[in-house]
Amino acid sequence: MFAAVDLGASSGRVMLGTVDGGEISLTELTRFATGPRERPGGGLRWDVGQIRDSVLAGLRLAGTPVSIGIDSWAVDYGLLDSTGTLDGDVRCYRDPRVDGVAERVSAVLPELYAITGIQHLPFNTIYQLMTEPPERLAGHTMLLLPDLIGYWLTGTIGAEVTNASTTGLLDATTRKWSPAIVSRLGFPESLLPALRQPGEHVGTFESSSVVSVASHDTASAVAAVPFASPRSAYISCGTWSLVGVQLDAPVLTPDARAANFTNESGVDGSVRFLRNTMGLWLLNECLRVWDVPLPPLLAAATRAPAFAAVVDPDDPSFFAPGDMPARIAAYCARTGQPEPPTRAAMVRTILESLALAHARTLRTAARLAGHDIDFIHLVGGGARNSLLCQLTADASGIAVLAGPVEASALGNVLVQARAAGVHASPPPAFASYQPCRSRTSWQSAADRIGL
Ligand code: LFR
């Protein structure tokens, strides 16, 4: 038995994974809210104390698993002071403090992409660190969230490499911290702990080994994709849609940079060549404001007329938490489109817009990777949303294979099982969707807003 701690930006869970005849089954022990909170002085932070307590409560229900692995969303970190105490808040990547910082960094480090291969996202760790007063960095150690929780469990310090690659401080070719970046930006060397590989034993919690899994949730999710062919793409669809392909080596070309594609490190030296698109965040924020459950709305959205309006999910106005329905209405007004008349129409607008964004990114991934895409594996919570899966197949003209849903937790268990010498493979997709509607109508919808 293996315990997987899988922390998403809206909920976290502790799952128990068992492997029988190479097949993994998961049991959810606990699920808890993780969402960002307002800070007293303004901005957003994670309540890491509450997350840690929920993880510990979940692990208490797990008995004595062979091992424990932790994965979470990327880029956010805590700073440990010289006594090993967390100093200050763990800020949320949606905190506006990073506005304008990336531009300052590219002026000093124009070769940043050529070194790291990491897409420009304003909240990458490198930019967050630039907002810290120098005295908060001196004598401190940075721990990404899964490494911080692992530290609280074991007392040992390290930086797991798949997640470290999202910081914008790791050299994509050597897979080591980049001395050039660290020195040019004046970060103290002590800030960055030694790197760890997925599968390493990092310490002990009670009588269980703590194993450093692919601690970036997207790395774990991609490790659990049941690839149907080497030319398949994936969409890891939760709060974000991470859309791309798996490669053997990074693509650090100006073309990849212009397309804002990222080269994150994966298990066994693989590269996650992908682009972030805002995913179910738009829908989840609407549900939060409306305070209603999804299933009846989804059923109504399936029957709602197509293309009432189209939005670009990556529009900056959708980034921060808030009144998403009002923001979508404002976007429609700004782009000369009618506001979706009902909640069901609004949900349909969101899902069609996500499908269009998926299709656009898949086209770019195929161009940059130099091959056509045979199948799209849609994994994560979005795989449950059959309307989204069908719309993605329709918008892209490519068959969608849905599942597994709990891809990150499965990838987490896969790495632990392998470390324990137990053979396991990801479960197959549970549904497939063939493209069945004319692409012309999709093109004219995309043209409305130049998507
Ligand atoms: C998905 C994810 C993405 C990362 C974003 C912010 O949960 O980890 O891969 O870009 O969250 O950390």
Boltz pocket constraint, residues with backbone or C-beta under 6 A from the ligand:
constraints:
  - pocket:
      binder: B
      contacts: [[A, 8], [A, 9], [A, 72], [A, 73], [A, 74], [A, 75], [A, 76], [A, 93], [A, 216], [A, 217], [A, 218], [A, 238], [A, 239], [A, 240], [A, 242], [A, 276]]
      max_distance: 6.0
